[in-house]
Amino acid sequence: MALEHKLLPGLSSDHFEEVLHFLATFRSVGDENVNPRYHYGELRLSRVNNVARLFRFRYFYYDVRGQYAMYFMRFLTPLVFVFGTLTVALTAIQVVLAVEQLGSAGYWRWFGGLAKWYSVVCMVLVAVALIGFPLLWLGFLMGELMWATRFMMAKVKRNTMDGKLHV
């Protein structure tokens, strides 16, 4: 792939022996000539971000999201799990409440009150998710708009100070 994109100048895929000779020159590079960061092996950015969450109390050390879909995708699995769990629990409550109609002992009234409370909490959580995620997305868009506006204003200011009239 490096040859296809011409990242290795002067080498072609037709001359495989030249490529091997070029790569063999790197065998003599010792650990003392390599950045100390690699002496203990490579650390993946995801692991560094996890350590930053634990010890620096920051959500990430370095953020690499390029698109909003990547950001929101992290929430998909937990949301589906919570949705499935709540669905099973609410279905079980419906079954129990249907069974309650067969008999009206005192403990069924207590469970009915708890089931109503739990159902309302579940509906509130769903409403918060339905309202919260679009608001979060809107917040991201507004943040980018503010950044772009500040960037353009600084560029205009810089260009007017230089005597240029174009943006």
matplotlib code that plots the C-alpha trace (Angstrom):
import matplotlib.pyplot as plt

x = [0.0, 2.9, 4.2, 0.8, 0.5, 4.2, 5.1, 8.4, 10.1, 12.2, 10.9, 8.5, 6.6, 8.3, 11.6, 10.8, 14.5, 14.9, 12.1, 13.6, 17.0, 15.4, 13.5, 16.6, 18.4, 16.0, 17.0, 20.2, 18.2, 18.5, 16.2, 18.4, 17.6, 13.9, 11.6, 11.5, 7.7, 8.2, 10.7, 7.9, 5.7, 3.0, 0.0, -3.2, -5.0, -8.1, -6.1, -4.5, -8.1, -9.2, -6.3, -7.1, -10.7, -9.4, -6.5, -7.1, -10.9, -11.2, -13.4, -10.5, -6.8, -7.0, -10.3, -10.3, -13.9, -14.2, -17.9, -20.9, -22.0, -18.9, -19.7, -23.4, -22.5, -20.9, -24.3, -26.1, -25.2, -26.0, -29.2, -30.3, -29.4, -31.4, -34.3, -34.4, -34.1, -36.9, -39.1, -38.8, -39.4, -42.5, -43.8, -43.4, -45.3, -48.1, -48.3, -48.3, -51.0, -53.1, -52.8, -53.7, -57.2, -57.8, -57.4, -57.1, -55.0, -53.3, -49.8, -51.1, -52.1, -48.6, -47.1, -49.5, -48.4, -44.8, -45.5, -47.2, -44.3, -41.8, -43.7, -43.8, -40.0, -39.4, -41.6, -39.7, -36.3, -37.5, -38.7, -35.3, -33.5, -35.8, -35.3, -31.7, -29.9, -31.2, -30.4, -26.9, -26.5, -27.7, -25.2, -22.4, -23.6, -23.8, -20.3, -18.9, -20.7, -19.3, -15.8, -16.1, -17.4, -14.5, -12.1, -13.5, -13.5, -9.9, -9.0, -10.8, -9.1, -5.7, -6.3, -7.4, -4.4, -2.2, -3.9, -5.6, -9.3, -10.1, -11.2]
y = [0.0, 2.4, 1.7, 2.3, 5.7, 6.6, 7.0, 5.3, 7.4, 5.8, 2.3, 0.4, -2.8, -4.3, -4.3, -6.4, -6.9, -3.1, -2.9, -5.7, -3.9, -0.6, -2.2, -4.2, -0.8, -0.4, -3.6, -2.0, 0.7, 0.0, 0.9, 3.8, 5.5, 5.1, 7.5, 6.4, 6.1, 2.9, 1.2, -0.5, -1.2, 0.8, 2.1, 2.3, 5.6, 3.9, 2.6, 6.0, 7.5, 4.9, 5.7, 9.4, 8.7, 6.9, 9.1, 12.5, 12.5, 13.6, 11.9, 11.4, 12.2, 12.9, 12.9, 11.4, 11.5, 12.7, 12.5, 12.7, 9.2, 7.8, 9.8, 8.7, 5.1, 4.6, 5.1, 2.7, -0.6, 0.6, 2.2, -1.0, -3.0, -0.7, -0.6, -4.4, -4.7, -2.2, -3.9, -7.2, -5.7, -3.8, -6.9, -8.8, -6.1, -6.3, -10.0, -9.7, -6.9, -9.1, -11.9, -9.4, -9.1, -12.7, -11.9, -8.7, -9.6, -6.8, -7.4, -7.0, -3.4, -2.6, -4.2, -2.3, 1.0, 0.1, -1.0, 2.3, 4.2, 2.2, 2.6, 6.4, 6.4, 4.4, 6.7, 9.7, 8.1, 7.5, 11.1, 12.4, 10.3, 11.4, 15.0, 14.9, 13.4, 15.9, 18.7, 17.2, 17.1, 20.7, 21.7, 20.2, 22.0, 25.3, 24.8, 24.2, 27.3, 29.4, 28.1, 28.7, 32.3, 33.0, 31.6, 33.6, 36.8, 36.3, 35.7, 38.8, 40.8, 39.4, 40.2, 43.7, 44.3, 43.1, 45.4, 42.7, 43.1, 39.4, 36.8]
z = [0.0, 0.8, -2.7, -4.3, -2.6, -3.4, 0.3, -0.4, -3.0, -5.7, -5.1, -7.2, -6.6, -9.6, -7.7, -4.6, -3.8, -3.6, -1.1, 1.0, 0.9, 1.9, 4.8, 6.0, 6.8, 9.7, 11.4, 12.8, 14.6, 18.3, 21.2, 22.2, 18.8, 19.2, 21.1, 24.8, 24.4, 22.5, 24.9, 26.7, 23.7, 22.1, 24.0, 22.2, 22.4, 23.7, 26.7, 27.3, 27.3, 29.8, 32.1, 31.8, 32.9, 36.0, 37.1, 35.5, 35.9, 32.3, 29.7, 27.4, 27.0, 23.3, 21.4, 17.9, 16.9, 13.4, 13.1, 15.3, 14.4, 16.2, 19.3, 19.4, 18.5, 21.9, 23.5, 21.2, 22.9, 26.5, 25.3, 23.5, 26.6, 28.9, 26.4, 26.3, 30.1, 30.7, 28.1, 29.8, 33.2, 32.0, 30.3, 33.5, 35.4, 32.9, 33.4, 37.2, 37.0, 34.8, 37.3, 40.1, 38.6, 39.5, 43.2, 45.2, 48.3, 50.2, 48.8, 45.2, 46.0, 47.2, 44.1, 41.9, 43.4, 42.9, 39.3, 38.5, 40.0, 38.0, 34.8, 35.2, 35.9, 32.7, 30.6, 32.0, 31.2, 27.6, 27.3, 28.6, 26.0, 23.2, 24.1, 25.5, 22.5, 19.9, 22.4, 22.8, 19.0, 18.7, 21.4, 19.3, 16.3, 18.2, 19.6, 16.1, 14.8, 17.6, 16.9, 13.1, 13.8, 16.1, 13.6, 10.8, 12.9, 13.8, 10.2, 9.1, 11.8, 10.9, 7.2, 7.8, 10.0, 7.2, 4.7, 2.8, 2.0, 1.1, 3.7]

ax = plt.figure().add_subplot(projection="3d")
ax.plot(x, y, z, "-o")
ax.set_aspect("equal")
plt.show()
